[in-house]
Amino acid sequence: MTGRVEGKVAFITGAAHGQGRSHAVRLAQEGADIIAIDACKRVVKDSPIPPATPEELAETADMVKSLNRRIFTAEVDVRDFDGLKAAVDAGVEELGGLDIIVANAGIGNGGDTLDQCSEHDWQEMIDVNLSGVWKTVKAGVPHLISGGKGGSIILTSSVGGLKAYPHCGNYVAAKHGVVGIMRSFAVELGQHSIRVNSVHPTHVSTGMIMNEGTWKMFRPDLENPGPDDMAPICQLFHTLPIPWVDAVDISNAVLFLASEEARYITGVTLPVDAGSCLK
């Protein structure tokens, strides 16, 4: 099956690398033009997670263009509503409309118990992973409504948006909040035939977990741990015998929710979690 989002335009945040790039490429493979934004800078100070770069956003654009699809890019932080709105407006002007919003951009940090979490770490997490999702949808929704054709909005939450994990309470709180945003928008926008759903990944084999800092957090008993050392611990989170999923696994879920195959699905929390929610 091809052309599942043929002729549609998708607005994707955090599109320079990782899951966001994968979503852009996967939707383009199925016929969508893309509005791709990313902060392209380090958002969390001293984070072990590699920040996106302008060069990576340009690479995403090249990948989409190689599929004979159009793409509009901009360097915007999701905390900046005016910047988001300007980027979406310009992208819609260039590409001719908007049908799909994928609020994917996010950060991860952890290590402290919630009572020891600093006010800065709490606020930064809420500003990016919760308020940034709301601002993304707020910036794009007027175009979906004015287009009069309905649309699909997909918000990236996490397994941590459905259950709690220790030592990352600010992340868990933000990702649970994304579910509240999703359900509220689903109720309010249903009258416009706009569907709103969330995806809930487990560990994904992107730079978010594939970095030295995360390996050391999972295996503090080893001097120089690597992904093979972390894999057995990650596998314990899952019912299926795998340590993590790939970005394309999340992209396939996003594609399904964006397509007409999901035309009557709204308000749903869709885990892509190898059975993690069963544990």
C-alpha positions as CSV (number, residue, x, y, z in Angstrom):
1,M,0.0,0.0,0.0
2,T,1.4,3.4,-1.0
3,G,0.2,7.0,-1.0
4,R,-1.5,6.7,2.3
5,V,-1.1,10.5,3.0
6,E,-0.8,11.5,-0.7
7,G,-1.3,15.2,-1.3
8,K,-1.3,16.1,2.4
9,V,1.0,18.5,4.3
10,A,2.4,17.5,7.7
11,F,3.9,19.8,10.3
12,I,6.5,18.0,12.4
13,T,8.6,19.3,15.3
14,G,12.0,18.0,16.4
15,A,12.5,16.9,12.8
16,A,16.3,17.3,12.5
17,H,17.1,13.8,13.7
18,G,15.8,10.8,15.7
19,Q,12.1,10.1,15.7
20,G,11.2,13.4,14.1
21,R,13.3,12.8,11.1
22,S,12.0,9.3,10.8
23,H,8.4,10.6,10.9
24,A,9.2,13.2,8.2
25,V,10.7,10.6,5.9
26,R,8.0,8.0,6.5
27,L,5.2,10.4,5.8
28,A,7.0,11.7,2.7
29,Q,7.4,8.1,1.5
30,E,3.6,7.9,1.6
31,G,3.0,11.2,-0.3
32,A,3.1,14.0,2.2
33,D,4.9,17.3,1.9
34,I,6.6,18.4,5.1
35,I,6.9,21.5,7.4
36,A,9.9,20.5,9.5
37,I,11.2,22.5,12.5
38,D,13.8,21.9,15.1
39,A,15.6,24.1,17.7
40,C,18.9,22.9,16.3
41,K,20.7,23.7,19.5
42,R,21.3,22.3,23.0
43,V,18.2,22.7,25.0
44,V,19.2,21.0,28.2
45,K,22.5,22.2,29.6
46,D,25.1,19.5,30.3
47,S,22.8,16.8,28.8
48,P,24.5,13.7,27.4
49,I,22.0,13.6,24.6
50,P,23.5,15.0,21.4
51,P,21.6,18.2,20.3
52,A,20.2,18.6,16.9
53,T,22.2,20.7,14.4
54,P,21.3,22.9,11.4
55,E,23.2,20.4,9.3
56,E,21.0,17.6,10.5
57,L,17.9,19.5,9.6
58,A,19.3,20.1,6.2
59,E,19.9,16.4,5.9
60,T,16.3,15.7,6.7
61,A,15.3,18.1,4.0
62,D,17.5,16.4,1.5
63,M,16.0,13.0,2.5
64,V,12.5,14.3,1.9
65,K,13.4,15.9,-1.4
66,S,15.0,12.7,-2.6
67,L,11.5,11.2,-2.3
68,N,10.2,13.9,-4.7
69,R,8.3,15.6,-1.9
70,R,8.5,19.3,-0.9
71,I,9.7,20.5,2.4
72,F,9.8,23.8,4.3
73,T,12.3,24.0,7.2
74,A,12.9,26.5,10.1
75,E,15.0,26.6,13.2
76,V,12.4,27.1,16.0
77,D,12.3,26.2,19.7
78,V,8.8,24.8,20.6
79,R,8.8,27.1,23.7
80,D,8.6,30.1,21.3
81,F,5.0,30.3,20.2
82,D,5.5,33.3,17.9
83,G,8.3,31.5,16.2
84,L,6.2,28.4,15.8
85,K,3.3,30.4,14.4
86,A,5.5,32.2,11.9
87,A,7.1,28.9,10.7
88,V,3.7,27.2,10.3
89,D,2.2,30.2,8.5
90,A,5.2,30.4,6.1
91,G,5.2,26.7,5.5
92,V,1.4,26.7,4.8
93,E,1.9,29.6,2.4
94,E,4.6,27.8,0.5
95,L,3.1,24.3,0.5
96,G,-0.6,25.2,0.2
97,G,-2.3,23.9,3.3
98,L,-2.0,21.8,6.5
99,D,-3.5,18.4,7.2
100,I,-1.4,16.7,9.9
101,I,0.4,17.9,13.0
102,V,3.0,15.7,14.7
103,A,4.1,17.3,18.0
104,N,7.3,15.2,18.5
105,A,9.9,17.5,19.9
106,G,11.0,16.7,23.4
107,I,13.8,16.4,25.9
108,G,14.8,13.8,28.4
109,N,16.7,14.0,31.7
110,G,16.6,12.1,34.9
111,G,18.6,10.8,37.9
112,D,16.9,12.6,40.8
113,T,13.9,11.5,42.8
114,L,11.0,13.9,42.4
115,D,11.5,15.5,45.8
116,Q,15.1,16.3,44.9
117,C,14.4,17.5,41.4
118,S,15.5,21.1,41.0
119,E,13.0,23.8,40.1
120,H,15.0,24.5,37.0
121,D,14.9,20.9,35.8
122,W,11.2,20.7,36.6
123,Q,10.3,23.9,34.7
124,E,12.5,23.2,31.7
125,M,10.8,19.8,31.3
126,I,7.3,21.2,31.6
127,D,8.1,24.1,29.2
128,V,9.4,21.8,26.4
129,N,7.6,18.5,26.8
130,L,4.2,19.8,27.9
131,S,3.8,23.5,27.0
132,G,5.8,23.0,23.8
133,V,3.2,20.4,22.7
134,W,0.3,22.7,23.4
135,K,2.0,25.6,21.6
136,T,2.7,23.4,18.6
137,V,-0.9,22.4,18.2
138,K,-2.1,25.9,19.0
139,A,0.1,27.2,16.2
140,G,-1.2,24.7,13.6
141,V,-4.9,24.2,14.4
142,P,-6.2,27.4,12.8
143,H,-4.9,26.1,9.4
144,L,-6.6,22.7,10.0
145,I,-9.9,24.4,10.8
146,S,-9.8,26.9,8.0
147,G,-8.9,24.2,5.5
148,G,-12.3,22.6,6.2
149,K,-11.1,19.1,5.4
150,G,-10.6,17.8,9.0
151,G,-7.1,16.6,9.9
152,S,-5.1,14.4,12.2
153,I,-2.9,15.5,15.2
154,I,-0.5,13.1,16.8
155,L,1.3,13.9,20.0
156,T,4.4,12.1,21.2
157,S,4.0,11.0,24.8
158,S,5.8,8.0,26.2
159,V,5.2,4.8,28.2
160,G,6.1,7.2,30.9
161,G,2.8,9.0,30.1
162,L,0.9,5.9,31.0
163,K,2.8,4.7,34.1
164,A,5.5,5.9,36.4
165,Y,9.2,5.3,36.6
166,P,11.5,6.4,39.4
167,H,14.1,9.1,39.1
168,C,12.4,10.9,36.2
169,G,9.2,12.3,37.8
170,N,9.3,15.6,35.9
171,Y,9.4,13.7,32.7
172,V,6.6,11.4,33.8
173,A,4.5,14.3,34.9
174,A,5.0,16.1,31.5
175,K,4.2,13.0,29.5
176,H,1.1,12.3,31.5
177,G,0.1,15.9,30.8
178,V,0.4,15.3,27.1
179,V,-2.4,12.8,27.4
180,G,-4.6,15.5,29.0
181,I,-3.8,17.9,26.2
182,M,-4.6,15.2,23.6
183,R,-7.9,14.3,25.1
184,S,-9.0,17.9,25.5
185,F,-8.1,18.8,21.9
186,A,-9.9,15.6,20.7
187,V,-13.1,16.7,22.5
188,E,-12.9,20.3,21.3
189,L,-11.8,19.7,17.7
190,G,-14.0,16.7,16.9
191,Q,-16.7,19.0,15.6
192,H,-14.2,20.0,12.8
193,S,-13.5,16.3,11.9
194,I,-10.0,16.8,13.4
195,R,-8.7,13.7,15.1
196,V,-6.2,13.9,18.0
197,N,-4.3,10.9,19.4
198,S,-1.0,10.2,21.2
199,V,1.7,7.6,20.7
200,H,3.6,6.1,23.6
201,P,7.0,4.8,22.7
202,T,9.2,2.6,25.0
203,H,13.0,2.9,24.6
204,V,13.8,3.9,21.0
205,S,17.2,3.3,19.4
206,T,17.9,7.0,18.8
207,G,20.4,9.4,20.4
208,M,18.0,9.9,23.3
209,I,19.2,6.6,24.8
210,M,22.1,5.7,22.6
211,N,24.6,7.9,24.3
212,E,27.4,7.5,26.9
213,G,25.5,9.2,29.7
214,T,22.5,6.9,29.4
215,W,24.7,3.8,29.2
216,K,26.4,4.9,32.4
217,M,23.1,5.6,34.1
218,F,21.9,2.1,33.3
219,R,25.2,0.4,34.1
220,P,27.0,2.4,36.8
221,D,28.8,-0.8,37.8
222,L,30.9,-0.7,34.6
223,E,33.7,1.7,33.7
224,N,32.9,2.1,30.0
225,P,29.5,0.6,29.3
226,G,28.0,0.5,25.8
227,P,24.6,-0.4,24.2
228,D,25.3,-4.2,24.6
229,D,25.7,-3.7,28.3
230,M,22.5,-1.7,28.6
231,A,20.4,-4.0,26.4
232,P,19.7,-6.8,29.0
233,I,18.3,-4.2,31.5
234,C,16.2,-2.5,28.8
235,Q,14.8,-5.9,27.8
236,L,13.5,-6.3,31.4
237,F,11.1,-3.5,30.8
238,H,9.3,-5.4,28.0
239,T,7.1,-8.5,27.5
240,L,8.6,-9.1,24.0
241,P,12.2,-10.3,24.1
242,I,13.7,-7.0,22.7
243,P,15.6,-4.2,24.5
244,W,14.2,-1.3,22.4
245,V,12.3,-0.5,19.2
246,D,13.4,1.6,16.2
247,A,12.3,5.0,15.2
248,V,10.5,3.6,12.2
249,D,8.3,1.6,14.5
250,I,6.9,4.8,16.0
251,S,6.7,6.4,12.5
252,N,4.5,3.6,11.3
253,A,2.1,4.2,14.1
254,V,2.2,8.0,13.3
255,L,1.5,7.2,9.7
256,F,-1.5,5.0,10.6
257,L,-3.0,7.6,12.8
258,A,-2.4,10.3,10.1
259,S,-4.0,8.2,7.4
260,E,-7.6,7.5,6.4
261,E,-7.2,4.0,7.8
262,A,-7.7,5.7,11.2
263,R,-10.4,8.0,10.1
264,Y,-12.7,7.3,13.1
265,I,-9.9,6.9,15.7
266,T,-9.6,9.9,18.1
267,G,-8.7,10.3,21.7
268,V,-6.6,7.1,21.8
269,T,-3.3,6.5,23.6
270,L,-1.4,4.1,21.4
271,P,1.6,2.4,23.0
272,V,4.5,1.2,20.8
273,D,6.1,-0.5,23.7
274,A,6.9,-4.2,23.2
275,G,4.4,-4.9,26.0
276,S,6.0,-2.6,28.5
277,C,2.6,-1.5,29.8
278,L,1.8,-5.1,30.7
279,K,4.5,-5.0,33.4
